[in-house]
Amino acid sequence: MTKSEQLFERAVKVLPGGVNSPVRAFRAVGGNPRFVVKGKGSHIWDEDGVEYIDYVGSWGPMVLGHSHPDILKAVYDRMVNGLSFGAPTALEVKMAEKMVEMVPNIEMVRMVNSGTEAVMSAVRLARGATGRDKIIKFEGCYHGHSDAMLVGAGSGALTQGEPDSKGVTKGAAQDTLMAQYNDLASVERLLDANPGQVAAVIVEPVAANMGVVPPKDGFLQGLRELCDKHGSLLIFDEVITGFRLAAGGAQEYFGVRADLVTFGKIIGGGMPVGAYAGTRALMEQVAPCGPVYQAGTLSGNPVAMAAGLAQLQILTAHPEVYHKMETSAQYIADHLRESAKKHGVKMQVNQIGSLLCPYFTETPVDCFAAAKTSDTKKYAKYFNEMLLRGVYLAPSQFEAMFVSSAHTQDDLAATVKAAEESIAAL
Ligand SMILES: *Cc1c(COP(=O)(O)O)cnc(C)c1O
């Protein structure tokens, strides 16, 4: 038995499914999860000393690769003075200032501890500020695991084959209306059918929890216009796209303004951090300024702020990383398409910025229904072939491949070589 196998055997006895988040289990692809001991740049090592080129990147946070020396130093320097105080620290102010500088259309932020918490709080704020109850979300978009958002949620829930969760009450789910991604008419119908009742439309500006589905031209702008027409707020859930598509996230990349923006993943530099942000008028509705209550014992934790702020500072100091990551992702996407064609495998590769996803289908993937046409058994085989060749992909079809600025030409060449062999083996 490998060390990973031994650990997993112990893990399943004390952790449900042997993991602390369902997407880490290899249930959709078969086999034993690898227990990771370390990461450096674009590579990770498992307990058995096997090295992989990593395209999970902690599911997005490690946009600069693992163990970036500046981020580690920021954490060391901060932690020797204490881990948490429950009183304000300068780092929280610097972090908020940095975010306001980087992200368009936001004037104030509130730090929380996860993407889930960011979305849950932003939705509460949208409801509090508009005095309306209903929310429109899109099928296959994931917004964390708060009750109201576990309706038609992608990725983890999707891989389990049950988009909804037991334990979510009808009451919590009934105010969540479901539209189709890239289909403005489906949003308009819901807004018309619920006049004056929709607090917000929440969207992943690039849907990255059903694989990777970029917005069609005009889709996000269309949402903006529909929200304005109906007095609803537009929430961009930028937990993945924030600081990844561009320094200013999807608002900058697509030139569309959101009223509220949620962050997670990259903003913590690998530590557990989330945030929501918006205009002063909206954010001052939040306690202690306003009537929308939201709090957190460890929110704005100084060590977490140190890591996140260091990462954001590097991203601002090195704007060239965005072009580099996009070029790397394009390179992989182009080679995947070529290999699929050469070996007669039906494949669609979606790519935008540093995010990409191969789907094993002939159907162009522009929505959830199309994503579901992918042959997930083929993906499972492909995943395992890649793993054998030292490339660590997400253990599910419905997740993105995350390219970081640390991926080198050698990594990319090794990846596309492994991919061609893996595709040939299908
Ligand atoms: C990961 C994710 C979340 C949830 O963030 P957690 O930190 O896992 O709670 C919310 N929204 C999107 C778009 C995500 O990808």
The ligand as a Gaussian input file, in Angstrom:
#p B3LYP/6-31G(d) Opt

LIG

0 1
 C      -15.264000      28.156000      -4.546000
 C      -16.430000      29.040000      -4.847000
 C      -17.270000      29.539000      -3.848000
 C      -17.174000      29.073000      -2.421000
 O      -15.980000      29.431000      -1.829000
 P      -15.461000      28.612000      -0.522000
 O      -14.275000      29.360000      -0.091000
 O      -15.207000      27.223000      -1.006000
 O      -16.572000      28.653000       0.463000
 C      -18.228000      30.459000      -4.186000
 N      -18.369000      30.871000      -5.460000
 C      -17.590000      30.427000      -6.454000
 C      -17.770000      30.965000      -7.828000
 C      -16.609000      29.480000      -6.187000
 O      -15.871000      28.985000      -7.187000

